[in-house]
Amino acid sequence: MRPLANSLHDLAGALLVALAFSIPLSNALNSVLGAAIVLVVLLGQWAGSWRGRWAPVLHHPVIMVCLALYGSVLLAAAWSSAPLAAVGGQMLRNLSLLMLPLFSVVLRDTRWGQRCMLAFSLAMGLTLALSVAHGLWGMAGAGAWLLPYKGDGDAIFHVHITHNVLMSVAVLVWLSQALDGKDLPLWVRWALACLAVLGAINILWMVPGRTGYATLLASLLMLAAVRCPRPWLGPCLAGIVVVCGAALWLSDSAQNRLDRTWREIQAFGGADSAQRGDVNLADHRLAIWREAIGVIEQRPLLGHGTGSYRSAFCASAQPANMCLYGGGKHPHNQFLFVAIEGGLLGVAIYAAWVAMLAVLLWQRRNAGPMGAMGPGLWAIWMAYAMVDTPLQLLTERHFFMLFFAMLLFAPKTGHHQAGKG
């Protein structure tokens, strides 16, 4: 039985590598690979592949709180007035929370996490190359783009928001390896640094989206906090802000989006319901957040129940057509979504989960390049979750659970002395 157990472990690891490669490229393939991984893990459980591996994973603080968070989703289903299909759909989407321990038991203290990182880097390198090619193709006036194209601006495989979030992580990965990859040849580290710079340019100048600006800045600031020598930390943080600000100032599309954001904030500050509708049509997040807070106030303790978001939000949102402009899907804020469906209990557990992630990833920050990425990945999650609901989105809920598992359970090889550059 042991050879079969080892083979199933290797197969599960290989499928995770394939998932890491497919996440930037194909949602359909992500779903297929996710189902295959679950099947192989179940077979591995029967064959004994995970003997001695479940206990340390299930006793990990992040995993315990993650399981509690899914438990709160199940509990909130008890008082939900939403249709059974909506309740079941939401419980199914939140199964991504269970992917975190499932991925972790495969990756814990193995080399599969590093192989997943390499696969993701290759996929993002392909994405970046095609995005740059698409931009140059348009500048040259060469006609219609020859390959499938999904995004806005020069985004290729995903919509612009997802593209920029994934590219922010890619910049973090490449820059961390360039700074901390002591075993890599010097030319490889310089090549990774150049890729990181090109990825940042892709976010700031080529693919429109304010979410990408926020996630990129958050990851760079956190990486600087982890790796910059303490005497230089203040100037380094200020320099990152200045460089990113200058890049945005030189980008016409970025200026237009930031100017529009400022106009929306000014208009929304004193908006009546009619003006609020205009703001909603332009960029509805501000209007959605205000209406979502009103929905939370209706049932702050228990929430409206699992799967109830759309019915609860659309029943009271003003103007009435707000559900047609994104508000009916989710409130573009993870905390608000959890509060509407799970109430105070859900918010408390979610807050505990992200806090535990922050603590544990920070503790591992000196464990080589993968350790250095951890706080930056957490910062990307937090910045993204402020303006969207990643647990509701197919690509994001696969991606973040895989990466959190990779970074929380990577072997502690090659420690870096804090504050030494």
N, C-alpha and C positions, 0 to 999 in steps of 0.2 A: 504493500500500500504506500510505502514511503516514496518510491520513485514517482508514483502517480501524484502524490501530494506536492512534491517538488515541481513536477511538470505543470500542475495547475497554478502554482504560485508564479512560475515564470510566465505562463500564459496570461494571468491576470495583470502582471507587470507590463507585459508587452501591449496589452489592450489599453492600459493607462497611458503608455507612450503614444499609441495611436490616437487616443483621445486628446492628449496635449497638442498633437499636431493638427488634429481636425478642428479644434475649437475656433481658431481664427478663420477657418475656411468654410465650414459647412454645418449648419444646424441639423440637417437631416442625418448626417453621419454621426453627429454627437449623440443623437437619440439612440441610434442603432448600437453604437459602441457602449453607451451607458447601460442599455439592457443586457448586452453581452457580458459586461463586467459583473453585473449583479448575478447573472447565471453562473459564471465561472467561480465567483466567490462562494455561492451556495454549494456548488460541487466540491470546491475546496474544503468547505466545512465538513462535508460528508467524508472526504478523503483524509482529513487531518492536516490540511495545509496550514491551518492557522493555530495549531496547538501551541499554547504558551504565548500567543501573540495578542489574543483578545483582551486579556486582563489588563496589561499596561495601557492599552488604548482606551478601554472603557473607564479606567480610573484616572485618565488624564483630565484635568480641570476643564479645559475647553470642550472636550467631548461630552463630559457630564452635563455642562450647561447647554450645549447644543441639543442633547437628547431631551433635556427639560423644556427647551424652546419648542421642539416638535410635540412634546407632551401637552404643552399649553394650546397648541393648535387643535389637537384631538379633544381636549377638554372644552374649548370654546365651541366646538361643534355641537355640544349638548344643548346649548341655548340659542343656537342660530336659527333664525326664521327664514334663511335663504333656501331656495329650492335644493333638493338633494343633489342635483347635478352640479350646482355651484359649490356646495360643500365638498363633494367628492373631488371636484376639479382642484379646489384649493389644497385639500389634503394631499393630492397627487403632486402638485407643484412643490409643496413643502417637503416632499420626500427627499429633495436635494439636501436637506439638513442631515438625513441619515447617510447620505453619500460621504460625508466627512469622516465618520468612523470607518465606513467600508473602505474608502480609499486609504485611510491611515493604516489599517491592518495589513494591507498589501505593501505599502511603502516604508513602513517603520524600519529604520536601521538597515536599509538596503541601498543599492546603487540605482534602483529604478527611478527615484526622484530626480537624480541628476540627468538620467536619460530623458525623462519627461521634460526637463528644463531645456535640454538640447533640442528636442523635437519642437517645442514651442518657439524657441529662437529661430529655428529653420523656417517654420511656418510664417512667423512675423517678418523674417528677412524676405521671404517671397512676397508677402503682402506689401512690404515697404517698396520693394523693387517695382511691383506692378503699379503701385500708387504713384511713384515718381514717373514711371513710364507713361501713365495716363495723363499726368500733368504736362509732360513734355509733348505728348501726342496732341493735346489740345493747343498748346502754344504754337506748335508747328502747323496747325490748321490742316491736319492730315485726314480729317473726315471722321466717320463714325468709329468708335472704339471697337476693336475686333473681338474682345473677350467678354464674358458675362460681367455685368456691372450693376451693383446694387445700391451704392451709397450716394451721399451728397458730396459735392466737391470732388476730391480724388479718392474717396473711400471706395473699396473694391468689393469685398466679400460681405460686409455688414453695413448697416446704416452708420452714419457719421459718428453718432455718439458712441456706439459699441466699438467702432474702429479706433477712435481716439483713446478710449479707456484701455483697450488691449495694447495700443501703441505706447501708452504711458507705462504700462507694465514692462513692455519690451525694452523701453529706454532704461528703466530701473534695472532689469536683468543685465543688459549689456554693460551699463556703467558700473554696476557692482562687480561684475567679472573683470572689467578692465582695471578697477581699483584694487581688487582683492585676489585676483587670479594669479597668485605667486608662482604656480606651477606651469602657467601658460607661457609660451614664447613671447618675447616683447612685441613682435610684429602683430601677433594675434590680439594682444591687449590694445594696441593702437587701433587695430581694425575694429574692435568692439567699441572703442571710444568714438570712432568716426561713425559707426552705425547708430550709436546713441544720439550723436549730434544731428544726424540726418533724420532720425525718428522724431526728435524734438521739432525740427524744422517742418516736418510733415504735419505735426499737430498744430503748430502755431501759424503756419502760412498756407498749407495746402488743403487741409480738410476742415471745414468750418465746424464750430461747436464749442460753446463756452464750457461745457462739462470737461472736455479734454484739456482746456487751459488749467482748470482747477485741479484735475487729477495729476497732470504733469508737474505743476508747481508743488503740490503736496508731497509727491514722491521724491522730488529733488531736495526739498527742504528736509525731509526726514532722513534721506540718505546722507546729507551733509551733517545732520545732527549725530548720526551714527559714526561716520568715518572722519570727519574733519577734526584736526587737533584742536583742543579746547581753546588755546589762545587765539586761534584764527576763526573760531566758530561764528562769532558775530559778523565780521566782515564777509565771511563766506555766504552766510544766509542773506545778508544785504545784497551781495553781488548777484546771487541767483535771482532775487526779486527784480533787481535793476535790469539784468540781461533779459529775463522773460518779459518785463514791461517794455523794454526797448524793442524787442522782437514783435510784440503785439502792436506797438505804436507804428512800426514800419509796415504792418500788414493791413491793407485796406479792408479785407473781409473781417478781420478781427476788430478793427476800429468800428466798422458798421454794426457789428453784433454787440460790442460793449456800449456803444452810443445808444443803441436800441434798448439795451437793458436799463440804462440810466433813465431814459425817457419813460420806460414802463414803470420803474420804481416811483418816479415823480408823479406820474399820472395816477398810479394806484393808491398813493398815500392819502389822497383826499377824494377818491373816486366814489360817485354814487353808483347805483346798480347799472345804469345805462353805460357809464364809462367803463365799469368793470367788465361789461360784455365786450367792449372794444379791446381792452387789454387782453381778455381771454382769447380773442381771435388771433391776436398778434403773438403772444407767448403766454400760455395760460397758467403757468406754474403759480404765479402770485395769487391769482384768483382761486385756483384749486386749493392752495394751502389754507386760505382764509375760510373757504367753505368746509374743508376737511376738519378744521378745528371746531367749527360749529357742530359737525356730525359727532365728533368725539365728546363734546359737552352734553350731548343727549344721553349717553350711557358711558360715563368715564370709568367706572369701576370694572364692569364685566365686558364692556365692548358689545358690539352688535352680533358677534359670533363668526365662526369660520365660514368663509364664502359669502359673507353678507356685504362686502364693500360696495359693490355696484348698486345694489338695491337701496342701501342706506344712504349712499352719497347722492344718487340721482333723485331720491325722494325729496330732498330739501335744497339741493344746490341751486343757486341763483347766479346768473340767468339760467333758465331751464335748459338751454341748449349746451350747457357746459359739458354734459356727458358725451356730446358728439366731438369734443375737441380734446380728448385725452383723459379728462377727469373720470370718465366712467370705467376706465381700465384700472388705474391706480393713481394715488395722489402725488406721484413723483417725489416721494420722500418715504424712506423705509420706516422711520419711527412713526409717522402719521398712519401708515398702513397698518402697522402692528397695533397701534392704539385704537383704531376704528374697529378692528376685528377682535382683538384679544384683550382690550382694556388695560387697566393698570398692571395686572399680572403679566400679560404679554410684554408690555413695555419694560417692566422690571427685569424679566428674564432676558430679553433682547439686549438691554443695556448691560446686564451682567456678562453676557456672551462677548460683546465687543470689548468690554473692559478686560475680560480674561484674555482675549486674543492679544490685546495691547501689551499686557503684562508679560505673557509667556513669549511672545515674539521679541519683545525688547530684551528679555533675559537671554535669548539665543543670538543676539545681534553680533557677537564676536565669533560665531562659529563659521568662519569663512565666508565666501561670497553668498551662499544661500542664507546664512544668518543675517548678513547685511541687508538682504532684500526684505526681510520680514516686516520691520516697522514701516518701510515704504509701502508695502502691499496693504498693510492695515490703513495707512493714511489714504491710499487710493480708494479703498472700500468706504471709508468714512466720508470722503469728499463726494464720491459717487452717490452714496446712500442719502446724502442731503438733497439731491436734486432728482433722484430716480429711486426705483424699488428693485434692486438687483435680485432679490429672492423671487421676484415674479417673472424674471426674464430668462429665457431658455439658455442662451449662451452664457450669461453672467452666472447663473446659479450652478452650472457645471464648472465653469472656469474657476471661480473663487474657492469652491470647496476643494477642488483638486490642488490648487496652489497653497491653500492653508494647510492641507494635509502634507504636502511636499515639504513645506518650511517648518512645520511644527515637529515633524518626525524624521527629518534628515539626519544622517549620522553626523556627530559633532567632530568633524575632521578639520584640522587647521584653524586654530584659534587666533584671533587678532586682538592685540592689546588695545583697549579703549583709550582714545585720546592720543594715539601715537601716529596718526596719519594713515 
